[in-house]
Amino acid sequence: MIDVVVPQMSEVASEIVLVRWLKSEGESVRKGEPLFELDTDKYVVEIEAFEDGVLTEVVVTAGSVVEPGEVVGRLGGVGKPVTPVAPRPEPAHEPRPSAPIESDGAGRTRRALASPKARRLARELSVDISGLVGTGSGGMVTSDDVRRAGADTGSEQKATTGVEPLSPARRAIGLRMQASKQTVPHFYVMVDVDMSEAVRLRLHCVDVLGWARAPTFTDLIVAACARALRTCPEANVRLEGEGLRRHTTSDVGIAVGFEEGLVVPVIQEADQLELEELSNRAREAAERARGGRLLGSDLAERSMVVSNLGMHGVDAFVAIVDQPDPMILAAGRVAERCVVVDGAPAVTWGCTLTLSADHRVLDGFVAARFVGAVKSELENVFSFLPEEA
């Protein structure tokens, strides 16, 4: 018998709800098939099995609040333990609703009859979903119902107090960043990078190689960081208890901002991917993040994070390390700059990178070496392409 558990999630989540089971008791499940669906403050995740088996027991019913590591079901008919992780694309329709509010007999809270999208929006707008009358099928509360209630509630509260309450997601993010800033001894390393080759590479990929879309500057920075982690393995570590754990793969997170907050999907083993594949995966992960629906692999442990605000016209900024990450690289915009080359003024494309690092894990020498490796990779980006390209 195999315990099916809620996986650990790298992203902050003040509450996790088991939305629904995608298999019934007695039903067989194959490796890679989704078992159940989780809903957090910011996204919905479908959890898959690692092995073939039969769902012999549902321990936690749909609509219940759960915690990472909690046993929610059991598989039989297989010979070794398995912890599921997620992945399946978002369906075009809203998922089926969970059960009405009630006790499951073990003191566990269940949710109102509402879709995950509606519940998530209710948390964002501070709407009590249990008091709403749903207009959806079977009395289900829809996201439109929540929006209407949120508009009324928000107007009343603003008129009364003049203060708009923090959404649960914003509150959770704020508390986590506050804890990181207060706990992590930050230090910063900044470097200017010549991005002329990067600009040329983007044109080359479309005009010469025939790619459907050019890799973004974020893609190139992620690829450079992944390669730098491989050549500078002493930077690919994280604090764990009283010791350091060294990563054996280059797993780079990409900060994706959207209306509800910030999510960091991870590109696993990014140094092993061809640039076009990395670019496609990064785009798909960003789309899932903005849609509030992620795969389990998106929430895997990461070596570091890349945050790029250059597309918003930001020249440079300093990011906060999100523990237990050891570092985060902040990228400014790529723009033309006047520089001195061989004693004469010249115009080139450049950007500023700022590394925020945890001094408990890295020292200045290692951080400087890592940033230098990233700079070197970005100034020689044609090496990212296969030789025949």
C-alpha positions, 0 to 999 in steps of 0.5 A: 500500500502506498501513501498519496501525500500533498507535495511540498510547495516552494511558493508561499500558500496560507491555505491549501485546499484539496479541490477534487479527486480526479480518480474514484476509489477502486479506479486504476491510475497509470504513471503520469495520470492526475490523481487530485487537484489542489487550490492555493492562494494563487494557483491550482495544481494537479497532482500526478502519480509516479507509478501505476496502481489502484486508488484503494482509499480516499483519506481526505475528501474533496473541499478539505484544507490540507497541509504539505506532507499530509496523507490524502489517499492510498494506492494499491497494486504497486510494489514500492512507495511513491510521492505524486507530483503534478502536471496537466494543462488547464482545462478550458472550463472551470473545474467542478465545484467542491462540496458545501461547507460541512464537517467530514467527521474528523473536524476538517473544514470543507468549502462552499459550493464554488469553483477554485477560481471563485474561491481564489477570487473571494480570498483576493477580494475579502468576500465571504463566499459562504453567504453568496447565492450562486448563479451557476449550475446547481447553485455553484458560486461563480467568479462573476458572483464573487466579483459583484459581491466584491465590488459592493463590499469593497465600496462599502469598506472604502467609504467607511474606513478609507482603507482597502484591505490586503488580499490574503495573497498580498498579506502572505507575500508581505509576511514572507518577504518581511521574514526573509529580509529580517532573517537573511543577511543580504549583500549585493553584487552589481555588474554591467553587461554588454548585451550586443551579442544578445540583441544580435542572437535574437534576430539570428534565431528568427531571421536565420534559424526560422524560430517562431519567436525570438528568445526573450532577454529573460530566457537568455539570462536564465540560460546564462545563470544555469550555465554559470551554476554549472561552472561555478558549483560552489554557488549552487547551494542552499542553507538547510538546518545547520549545514549546506546542501549542494544542488547537482542540477541547475534549476532556475526560477523565473519571477512572474508578476500578475494582478494577484501577486507573484509566482516563481515557476522553475525551469528544471535542469535548465543548463541541459536544455537547448535554448529554443526548448528553454525559451518554450518552457519558460513561456509556457510556465509564465502562461500557466502562472498568470492563469493561476494554474501550475504543474507540480514541476513548476513548484520544485526546489530551485537553485536561484531566481531570476527577476526581470523588470526591464520590460517595464523600463526599469534600469536597475533594482535590488530584489529580496532573497526568498529563503531558503533560496540562496540568491536572486538576480535582478535584471534591468532593461536592455538599452543603448549606452555610450561606453568607452572602447579602446579609448574612444566613445561608442554606443552599445547595448547594455543592461545592469544585473544585481545579485542579492545573496544570502551571506550565510550561504555565499561570500563575496568572492563566490558571488562575484565569481558567479556574477562574472560567469553570468556576464561572460555567458551573456556576452558570448550568447551564440555559444548557447546554440548548437554548433550546426546553428 
